[in-house]
Amino acid sequence: MKWQTATGYGKRSLVEAAIGRYKAIIGGRLRARTFGAQQTEVAIGCAVLNRMLACAHPKSIRRIGTTS
């Protein structure tokens, strides 16, 4: 396990999962024609995905003490 953390093993699968999520929700191709508009389209798509992920994560607080 140490070599996996040292080499960053598994990051590729995380990136591929994020790209797959983007393609599934936003779409597999860009609709804008100019490069600047394509950059804007991708930035908006990423902002949308980040907002969707933020809504899905619960806000948890660690309680210190005994449970009874």
PDB file of N, CA, C and O in Angstrom:
ATOM      1  N   MET A   1       0.822  -1.201   0.000  1.00  0.00           N
ATOM      2  CA  MET A   1       0.000   0.000   0.000  1.00  0.00           C
ATOM      3  C   MET A   1       0.865   1.263   0.000  1.00  0.00           C
ATOM      4  O   MET A   1       0.441   2.301  -0.509  1.00  0.00           O
ATOM      5  N   LYS A   2       2.071   1.185   0.565  1.00  0.00           N
ATOM      6  CA  LYS A   2       2.909   2.381   0.616  1.00  0.00           C
ATOM      7  C   LYS A   2       3.317   2.843  -0.775  1.00  0.00           C
ATOM      8  O   LYS A   2       3.347   4.044  -1.047  1.00  0.00           O
ATOM      9  N   TRP A   3       3.633   1.894  -1.664  1.00  0.00           N
ATOM     10  CA  TRP A   3       4.038   2.288  -3.005  1.00  0.00           C
ATOM     11  C   TRP A   3       2.880   2.923  -3.757  1.00  0.00           C
ATOM     12  O   TRP A   3       3.095   3.783  -4.611  1.00  0.00           O
ATOM     13  N   GLN A   4       1.652   2.508  -3.450  1.00  0.00           N
ATOM     14  CA  GLN A   4       0.491   3.104  -4.112  1.00  0.00           C
ATOM     15  C   GLN A   4       0.328   4.565  -3.721  1.00  0.00           C
ATOM     16  O   GLN A   4       0.043   5.407  -4.572  1.00  0.00           O
ATOM     17  N   THR A   5       0.505   4.868  -2.455  1.00  0.00           N
ATOM     18  CA  THR A   5       0.375   6.256  -2.022  1.00  0.00           C
ATOM     19  C   THR A   5       1.579   7.081  -2.476  1.00  0.00           C
ATOM     20  O   THR A   5       1.445   8.267  -2.778  1.00  0.00           O
ATOM     21  N   ALA A   6       2.751   6.454  -2.522  1.00  0.00           N
ATOM     22  CA  ALA A   6       3.953   7.180  -2.921  1.00  0.00           C
ATOM     23  C   ALA A   6       3.944   7.535  -4.403  1.00  0.00           C
ATOM     24  O   ALA A   6       4.429   8.597  -4.793  1.00  0.00           O
ATOM     25  N   THR A   7       3.394   6.652  -5.228  1.00  0.00           N
ATOM     26  CA  THR A   7       3.403   6.886  -6.673  1.00  0.00           C
ATOM     27  C   THR A   7       2.129   7.543  -7.180  1.00  0.00           C
ATOM     28  O   THR A   7       2.060   7.920  -8.350  1.00  0.00           O
ATOM     29  N   GLY A   8       1.122   7.690  -6.331  1.00  0.00           N
ATOM     30  CA  GLY A   8      -0.134   8.285  -6.782  1.00  0.00           C
ATOM     31  C   GLY A   8      -1.004   7.291  -7.529  1.00  0.00           C
ATOM     32  O   GLY A   8      -1.856   7.679  -8.328  1.00  0.00           O
ATOM     33  N   TYR A   9      -0.789   6.017  -7.271  1.00  0.00           N
ATOM     34  CA  TYR A   9      -1.560   4.965  -7.916  1.00  0.00           C
ATOM     35  C   TYR A   9      -3.038   5.136  -7.572  1.00  0.00           C
ATOM     36  O   TYR A   9      -3.385   5.321  -6.406  1.00  0.00           O
ATOM     37  N   GLY A  10      -3.881   5.078  -8.547  1.00  0.00           N
ATOM     38  CA  GLY A  10      -5.313   5.222  -8.332  1.00  0.00           C
ATOM     39  C   GLY A  10      -5.834   6.585  -8.743  1.00  0.00           C
ATOM     40  O   GLY A  10      -7.045   6.760  -8.881  1.00  0.00           O
ATOM     41  N   LYS A  11      -4.956   7.554  -8.941  1.00  0.00           N
ATOM     42  CA  LYS A  11      -5.419   8.881  -9.366  1.00  0.00           C
ATOM     43  C   LYS A  11      -5.998   8.836 -10.770  1.00  0.00           C
ATOM     44  O   LYS A  11      -6.932   9.570 -11.092  1.00  0.00           O
ATOM     45  N   ARG A  12      -5.432   7.965 -11.605  1.00  0.00           N
ATOM     46  CA  ARG A  12      -5.933   7.862 -12.974  1.00  0.00           C
ATOM     47  C   ARG A  12      -7.391   7.414 -12.970  1.00  0.00           C
ATOM     48  O   ARG A  12      -8.205   7.947 -13.725  1.00  0.00           O
ATOM     49  N   SER A  13      -7.726   6.447 -12.132  1.00  0.00           N
ATOM     50  CA  SER A  13      -9.110   5.977 -12.077  1.00  0.00           C
ATOM     51  C   SER A  13     -10.043   7.067 -11.566  1.00  0.00           C
ATOM     52  O   SER A  13     -11.190   7.155 -12.003  1.00  0.00           O
ATOM     53  N   LEU A  14      -9.562   7.901 -10.640  1.00  0.00           N
ATOM     54  CA  LEU A  14     -10.379   9.011 -10.155  1.00  0.00           C
ATOM     55  C   LEU A  14     -10.631  10.031 -11.268  1.00  0.00           C
ATOM     56  O   LEU A  14     -11.734  10.560 -11.401  1.00  0.00           O
ATOM     57  N   VAL A  15      -9.598  10.296 -12.059  1.00  0.00           N
ATOM     58  CA  VAL A  15      -9.741  11.240 -13.167  1.00  0.00           C
ATOM     59  C   VAL A  15     -10.683  10.673 -14.222  1.00  0.00           C
ATOM     60  O   VAL A  15     -11.540  11.389 -14.740  1.00  0.00           O
ATOM     61  N   GLU A  16     -10.528   9.388 -14.543  1.00  0.00           N
ATOM     62  CA  GLU A  16     -11.401   8.773 -15.541  1.00  0.00           C
ATOM     63  C   GLU A  16     -12.850   8.755 -15.069  1.00  0.00           C
ATOM     64  O   GLU A  16     -13.762   8.928 -15.877  1.00  0.00           O
ATOM     65  N   ALA A  17     -13.072   8.550 -13.788  1.00  0.00           N
ATOM     66  CA  ALA A  17     -14.428   8.579 -13.247  1.00  0.00           C
ATOM     67  C   ALA A  17     -15.020   9.980 -13.351  1.00  0.00           C
ATOM     68  O   ALA A  17     -16.199  10.137 -13.667  1.00  0.00           O
ATOM     69  N   ALA A  18     -14.199  11.002 -13.083  1.00  0.00           N
ATOM     70  CA  ALA A  18     -14.686  12.383 -13.183  1.00  0.00           C
ATOM     71  C   ALA A  18     -15.020  12.744 -14.627  1.00  0.00           C
ATOM     72  O   ALA A  18     -16.029  13.401 -14.885  1.00  0.00           O
ATOM     73  N   ILE A  19     -14.183  12.320 -15.565  1.00  0.00           N
ATOM     74  CA  ILE A  19     -14.457  12.601 -16.976  1.00  0.00           C
ATOM     75  C   ILE A  19     -15.703  11.849 -17.427  1.00  0.00           C
ATOM     76  O   ILE A  19     -16.521  12.393 -18.169  1.00  0.00           O
ATOM     77  N   GLY A  20     -15.850  10.623 -16.993  1.00  0.00           N
ATOM     78  CA  GLY A  20     -17.053   9.857 -17.324  1.00  0.00           C
ATOM     79  C   GLY A  20     -18.309  10.496 -16.767  1.00  0.00           C
ATOM     80  O   GLY A  20     -19.346  10.514 -17.430  1.00  0.00           O
ATOM     81  N   ARG A  21     -18.222  11.022 -15.550  1.00  0.00           N
ATOM     82  CA  ARG A  21     -19.352  11.720 -14.938  1.00  0.00           C
ATOM     83  C   ARG A  21     -19.705  12.973 -15.744  1.00  0.00           C
ATOM     84  O   ARG A  21     -20.876  13.260 -15.990  1.00  0.00           O
ATOM     85  N   TYR A  22     -18.664  13.715 -16.150  1.00  0.00           N
ATOM     86  CA  TYR A  22     -18.878  14.926 -16.953  1.00  0.00           C
ATOM     87  C   TYR A  22     -19.578  14.576 -18.261  1.00  0.00           C
ATOM     88  O   TYR A  22     -20.546  15.232 -18.644  1.00  0.00           O
ATOM     89  N   LYS A  23     -19.090  13.543 -18.945  1.00  0.00           N
ATOM     90  CA  LYS A  23     -19.669  13.155 -20.236  1.00  0.00           C
ATOM     91  C   LYS A  23     -21.096  12.653 -20.094  1.00  0.00           C
ATOM     92  O   LYS A  23     -21.935  12.909 -20.957  1.00  0.00           O
ATOM     93  N   ALA A  24     -21.375  11.935 -19.004  1.00  0.00           N
ATOM     94  CA  ALA A  24     -22.717  11.395 -18.809  1.00  0.00           C
ATOM     95  C   ALA A  24     -23.731  12.494 -18.516  1.00  0.00           C
ATOM     96  O   ALA A  24     -24.875  12.424 -18.967  1.00  0.00           O
ATOM     97  N   ILE A  25     -23.317  13.504 -17.766  1.00  0.00           N
ATOM     98  CA  ILE A  25     -24.265  14.540 -17.352  1.00  0.00           C
ATOM     99  C   ILE A  25     -24.291  15.706 -18.327  1.00  0.00           C
ATOM    100  O   ILE A  25     -25.365  16.151 -18.731  1.00  0.00           O
ATOM    101  N   ILE A  26     -23.134  16.201 -18.706  1.00  0.00           N
ATOM    102  CA  ILE A  26     -23.048  17.387 -19.561  1.00  0.00           C
ATOM    103  C   ILE A  26     -23.124  17.013 -21.036  1.00  0.00           C
ATOM    104  O   ILE A  26     -23.789  17.693 -21.817  1.00  0.00           O
ATOM    105  N   GLY A  27     -22.453  15.948 -21.413  1.00  0.00           N
ATOM    106  CA  GLY A  27     -22.446  15.510 -22.806  1.00  0.00           C
ATOM    107  C   GLY A  27     -21.033  15.206 -23.259  1.00  0.00           C
ATOM    108  O   GLY A  27     -20.062  15.663 -22.656  1.00  0.00           O
ATOM    109  N   GLY A  28     -20.926  14.435 -24.321  1.00  0.00           N
ATOM    110  CA  GLY A  28     -19.638  13.991 -24.797  1.00  0.00           C
ATOM    111  C   GLY A  28     -18.959  14.923 -25.772  1.00  0.00           C
ATOM    112  O   GLY A  28     -17.828  14.662 -26.184  1.00  0.00           O
ATOM    113  N   ARG A  29     -19.617  16.001 -26.150  1.00  0.00           N
ATOM    114  CA  ARG A  29     -18.992  16.918 -27.108  1.00  0.00           C
ATOM    115  C   ARG A  29     -19.306  18.356 -26.727  1.00  0.00           C
ATOM    116  O   ARG A  29     -20.244  18.628 -25.978  1.00  0.00           O
ATOM    117  N   LEU A  30     -18.505  19.264 -27.257  1.00  0.00           N
ATOM    118  CA  LEU A  30     -18.721  20.685 -27.014  1.00  0.00           C
ATOM    119  C   LEU A  30     -19.611  21.251 -28.111  1.00  0.00           C
ATOM    120  O   LEU A  30     -19.525  20.831 -29.265  1.00  0.00           O
ATOM    121  N   ARG A  31     -20.450  22.188 -27.759  1.00  0.00           N
ATOM    122  CA  ARG A  31     -21.368  22.780 -28.720  1.00  0.00           C
ATOM    123  C   ARG A  31     -20.857  24.113 -29.262  1.00  0.00           C
ATOM    124  O   ARG A  31     -21.249  24.545 -30.346  1.00  0.00           O
ATOM    125  N   ALA A  32     -19.986  24.753 -28.503  1.00  0.00           N
ATOM    126  CA  ALA A  32     -19.450  26.052 -28.906  1.00  0.00           C
ATOM    127  C   ALA A  32     -18.425  25.870 -30.024  1.00  0.00           C
ATOM    128  O   ALA A  32     -17.766  24.834 -30.113  1.00  0.00           O
ATOM    129  N   ARG A  33     -18.302  26.882 -30.868  1.00  0.00           N
ATOM    130  CA  ARG A  33     -17.389  26.774 -32.009  1.00  0.00           C
ATOM    131  C   ARG A  33     -16.022  27.394 -31.733  1.00  0.00           C
ATOM    132  O   ARG A  33     -14.999  26.818 -32.104  1.00  0.00           O
ATOM    133  N   THR A  34     -15.991  28.535 -31.101  1.00  0.00           N
ATOM    134  CA  THR A  34     -14.710  29.196 -30.876  1.00  0.00           C
ATOM    135  C   THR A  34     -14.055  28.647 -29.615  1.00  0.00           C
ATOM    136  O   THR A  34     -14.728  28.137 -28.720  1.00  0.00           O
ATOM    137  N   PHE A  35     -12.719  28.760 -29.562  1.00  0.00           N
ATOM    138  CA  PHE A  35     -11.973  28.211 -28.430  1.00  0.00           C
ATOM    139  C   PHE A  35     -12.350  28.899 -27.124  1.00  0.00           C
ATOM    140  O   PHE A  35     -12.484  28.242 -26.092  1.00  0.00           O
ATOM    141  N   GLY A  36     -12.521  30.203 -27.161  1.00  0.00           N
ATOM    142  CA  GLY A  36     -12.904  30.931 -25.949  1.00  0.00           C
ATOM    143  C   GLY A  36     -14.270  30.503 -25.435  1.00  0.00           C
ATOM    144  O   GLY A  36     -14.474  30.356 -24.230  1.00  0.00           O
ATOM    145  N   ALA A  37     -15.194  30.306 -26.353  1.00  0.00           N
ATOM    146  CA  ALA A  37     -16.528  29.854 -25.956  1.00  0.00           C
ATOM    147  C   ALA A  37     -16.481  28.419 -25.438  1.00  0.00           C
ATOM    148  O   ALA A  37     -17.238  28.063 -24.535  1.00  0.00           O
ATOM    149  N   GLN A  38     -15.600  27.594 -26.000  1.00  0.00           N
ATOM    150  CA  GLN A  38     -15.450  26.230 -25.509  1.00  0.00           C
ATOM    151  C   GLN A  38     -14.892  26.221 -24.094  1.00  0.00           C
ATOM    152  O   GLN A  38     -15.313  25.419 -23.260  1.00  0.00           O
ATOM    153  N   GLN A  39     -13.951  27.107 -23.826  1.00  0.00           N
ATOM    154  CA  GLN A  39     -13.402  27.202 -22.472  1.00  0.00           C
ATOM    155  C   GLN A  39     -14.492  27.612 -21.486  1.00  0.00           C
ATOM    156  O   GLN A  39     -14.569  27.080 -20.378  1.00  0.00           O
ATOM    157  N   THR A  40     -15.327  28.553 -21.891  1.00  0.00           N
ATOM    158  CA  THR A  40     -16.430  28.989 -21.028  1.00  0.00           C
ATOM    159  C   THR A  40     -17.418  27.859 -20.798  1.00  0.00           C
ATOM    160  O   THR A  40     -17.905  27.671 -19.683  1.00  0.00           O
ATOM    161  N   GLU A  41     -17.713  27.107 -21.848  1.00  0.00           N
ATOM    162  CA  GLU A  41     -18.653  25.994 -21.736  1.00  0.00           C
ATOM    163  C   GLU A  41     -18.140  24.932 -20.759  1.00  0.00           C
ATOM    164  O   GLU A  41     -18.904  24.415 -19.945  1.00  0.00           O
ATOM    165  N   VAL A  42     -16.862  24.613 -20.841  1.00  0.00           N
ATOM    166  CA  VAL A  42     -16.280  23.624 -19.930  1.00  0.00           C
ATOM    167  C   VAL A  42     -16.266  24.149 -18.501  1.00  0.00           C
ATOM    168  O   VAL A  42     -16.544  23.401 -17.564  1.00  0.00           O
ATOM    169  N   ALA A  43     -15.945  25.431 -18.324  1.00  0.00           N
ATOM    170  CA  ALA A  43     -15.928  26.018 -16.978  1.00  0.00           C
ATOM    171  C   ALA A  43     -17.317  25.974 -16.354  1.00  0.00           C
ATOM    172  O   ALA A  43     -17.454  25.680 -15.166  1.00  0.00           O
ATOM    173  N   ILE A  44     -18.340  26.261 -17.139  1.00  0.00           N
ATOM    174  CA  ILE A  44     -19.715  26.208 -16.628  1.00  0.00           C
ATOM    175  C   ILE A  44     -20.095  24.772 -16.286  1.00  0.00           C
ATOM    176  O   ILE A  44     -20.717  24.518 -15.255  1.00  0.00           O
ATOM    177  N   GLY A  45     -19.718  23.830 -17.158  1.00  0.00           N
ATOM    178  CA  GLY A  45     -20.011  22.418 -16.894  1.00  0.00           C
ATOM    179  C   GLY A  45     -19.352  21.931 -15.614  1.00  0.00           C
ATOM    180  O   GLY A  45     -19.968  21.203 -14.836  1.00  0.00           O
ATOM    181  N   CYS A  46     -18.106  22.327 -15.391  1.00  0.00           N
ATOM    182  CA  CYS A  46     -17.405  21.934 -14.164  1.00  0.00           C
ATOM    183  C   CYS A  46     -18.053  22.561 -12.933  1.00  0.00           C
ATOM    184  O   CYS A  46     -18.162  21.920 -11.888  1.00  0.00           O
ATOM    185  N   ALA A  47     -18.480  23.812 -13.060  1.00  0.00           N
ATOM    186  CA  ALA A  47     -19.157  24.472 -11.938  1.00  0.00           C
ATOM    187  C   ALA A  47     -20.463  23.771 -11.606  1.00  0.00           C
ATOM    188  O   ALA A  47     -20.815  23.630 -10.435  1.00  0.00           O
ATOM    189  N   VAL A  48     -21.180  23.331 -12.629  1.00  0.00           N
ATOM    190  CA  VAL A  48     -22.436  22.610 -12.414  1.00  0.00           C
ATOM    191  C   VAL A  48     -22.169  21.287 -11.706  1.00  0.00           C
ATOM    192  O   VAL A  48     -22.857  20.946 -10.744  1.00  0.00           O
ATOM    193  N   LEU A  49     -21.168  20.538 -12.181  1.00  0.00           N
ATOM    194  CA  LEU A  49     -20.845  19.258 -11.540  1.00  0.00           C
ATOM    195  C   LEU A  49     -20.409  19.448 -10.096  1.00  0.00           C
ATOM    196  O   LEU A  49     -20.819  18.687  -9.220  1.00  0.00           O
ATOM    197  N   ASN A  50     -19.583  20.454  -9.840  1.00  0.00           N
ATOM    198  CA  ASN A  50     -19.136  20.715  -8.475  1.00  0.00           C
ATOM    199  C   ASN A  50     -20.299  21.062  -7.566  1.00  0.00           C
ATOM    200  O   ASN A  50     -20.330  20.651  -6.406  1.00  0.00           O
ATOM    201  N   ARG A  51     -21.246  21.812  -8.083  1.00  0.00           N
ATOM    202  CA  ARG A  51     -22.424  22.163  -7.277  1.00  0.00           C
ATOM    203  C   ARG A  51     -23.285  20.935  -7.007  1.00  0.00           C
ATOM    204  O   ARG A  51     -23.813  20.769  -5.907  1.00  0.00           O
ATOM    205  N   MET A  52     -23.424  20.075  -8.013  1.00  0.00           N
ATOM    206  CA  MET A  52     -24.200  18.846  -7.821  1.00  0.00           C
ATOM    207  C   MET A  52     -23.526  17.941  -6.786  1.00  0.00           C
ATOM    208  O   MET A  52     -24.202  17.353  -5.942  1.00  0.00           O
ATOM    209  N   LEU A  53     -22.200  17.830  -6.851  1.00  0.00           N
ATOM    210  CA  LEU A  53     -21.484  17.006  -5.877  1.00  0.00           C
ATOM    211  C   LEU A  53     -21.573  17.590  -4.476  1.00  0.00           C
ATOM    212  O   LEU A  53     -21.666  16.850  -3.497  1.00  0.00           O
ATOM    213  N   ALA A  54     -21.543  18.919  -4.377  1.00  0.00           N
ATOM    214  CA  ALA A  54     -21.650  19.563  -3.061  1.00  0.00           C
ATOM    215  C   ALA A  54     -23.018  19.310  -2.443  1.00  0.00           C
ATOM    216  O   ALA A  54     -23.133  19.181  -1.224  1.00  0.00           O
ATOM    217  N   CYS A  55     -24.042  19.237  -3.262  1.00  0.00           N
ATOM    218  CA  CYS A  55     -25.388  18.966  -2.744  1.00  0.00           C
ATOM    219  C   CYS A  55     -25.522  17.528  -2.262  1.00  0.00           C
ATOM    220  O   CYS A  55     -26.314  17.247  -1.362  1.00  0.00           O
ATOM    221  N   ALA A  56     -24.755  16.617  -2.853  1.00  0.00           N
ATOM    222  CA  ALA A  56     -24.881  15.202  -2.502  1.00  0.00           C
ATOM    223  C   ALA A  56     -24.098  14.826  -1.252  1.00  0.00           C
ATOM    224  O   ALA A  56     -24.376  13.791  -0.647  1.00  0.00           O
ATOM    225  N   HIS A  57     -23.124  15.641  -0.852  1.00  0.00           N
ATOM    226  CA  HIS A  57     -22.316  15.320   0.314  1.00  0.00           C
ATOM    227  C   HIS A  57     -22.972  15.864   1.577  1.00  0.00           C
ATOM    228  O   HIS A  57     -23.283  17.052   1.658  1.00  0.00           O
ATOM    229  N   PRO A  58     -23.179  15.002   2.552  1.00  0.00           N
ATOM    230  CA  PRO A  58     -23.761  15.495   3.801  1.00  0.00           C
ATOM    231  C   PRO A  58     -22.752  16.315   4.595  1.00  0.00           C
ATOM    232  O   PRO A  58     -21.546  16.078   4.516  1.00  0.00           O
ATOM    233  N   LYS A  59     -23.241  17.255   5.339  1.00  0.00           N
ATOM    234  CA  LYS A  59     -22.393  18.050   6.215  1.00  0.00           C
ATOM    235  C   LYS A  59     -22.346  17.329   7.568  1.00  0.00           C
ATOM    236  O   LYS A  59     -23.309  17.366   8.334  1.00  0.00           O
ATOM    237  N   SER A  60     -21.237  16.688   7.843  1.00  0.00           N
ATOM    238  CA  SER A  60     -21.121  15.908   9.073  1.00  0.00           C
ATOM    239  C   SER A  60     -20.189  16.616  10.052  1.00  0.00           C
ATOM    240  O   SER A  60     -19.251  17.312   9.663  1.00  0.00           O
ATOM    241  N   ILE A  61     -20.474  16.418  11.308  1.00  0.00           N
ATOM    242  CA  ILE A  61     -19.682  17.013  12.385  1.00  0.00           C
ATOM    243  C   ILE A  61     -19.275  15.890  13.319  1.00  0.00           C
ATOM    244  O   ILE A  61     -20.102  15.081  13.739  1.00  0.00           O
ATOM    245  N   ARG A  62     -17.975  15.853  13.641  1.00  0.00           N
ATOM    246  CA  ARG A  62     -17.472  14.841  14.548  1.00  0.00           C
ATOM    247  C   ARG A  62     -17.786  15.232  15.987  1.00  0.00           C
ATOM    248  O   ARG A  62     -17.450  16.330  16.431  1.00  0.00           O
ATOM    249  N   ARG A  63     -18.420  14.341  16.695  1.00  0.00           N
ATOM    250  CA  ARG A  63     -18.715  14.578  18.105  1.00  0.00           C
ATOM    251  C   ARG A  63     -17.661  13.906  18.947  1.00  0.00           C
ATOM    252  O   ARG A  63     -17.339  12.735  18.744  1.00  0.00           O
ATOM    253  N   ILE A  64     -17.130  14.645  19.885  1.00  0.00           N
ATOM    254  CA  ILE A  64     -16.128  14.103  20.792  1.00  0.00           C
ATOM    255  C   ILE A  64     -16.817  13.825  22.120  1.00  0.00           C
ATOM    256  O   ILE A  64     -17.480  14.690  22.694  1.00  0.00           O
ATOM    257  N   GLY A  65     -16.646  12.618  22.581  1.00  0.00           N
ATOM    258  CA  GLY A  65     -17.265  12.234  23.843  1.00  0.00           C
ATOM    259  C   GLY A  65     -17.758  10.816  23.766  1.00  0.00           C
ATOM    260  O   GLY A  65     -17.512  10.108  22.790  1.00  0.00           O
ATOM    261  N   THR A  66     -18.451  10.407  24.792  1.00  0.00           N
ATOM    262  CA  THR A  66     -18.958   9.040  24.838  1.00  0.00           C
ATOM    263  C   THR A  66     -20.310   8.966  24.182  1.00  0.00           C
ATOM    264  O   THR A  66     -21.090   9.918  24.210  1.00  0.00           O
ATOM    265  N   THR A  67     -20.570   7.837  23.600  1.00  0.00           N
ATOM    266  CA  THR A  67     -21.896   7.589  23.031  1.00  0.00           C
ATOM    267  C   THR A  67     -22.643   6.679  23.963  1.00  0.00           C
ATOM    268  O   THR A  67     -22.092   5.698  24.463  1.00  0.00           O
ATOM    269  N   SER A  68     -23.885   6.995  24.198  1.00  0.00           N
ATOM    270  CA  SER A  68     -24.663   6.141  25.088  1.00  0.00           C
ATOM    271  C   SER A  68     -26.021   5.893  24.520  1.00  0.00           C
ATOM    272  O   SER A  68     -26.827   5.191  25.130  1.00  0.00           O
TER     273      SER A  68
END
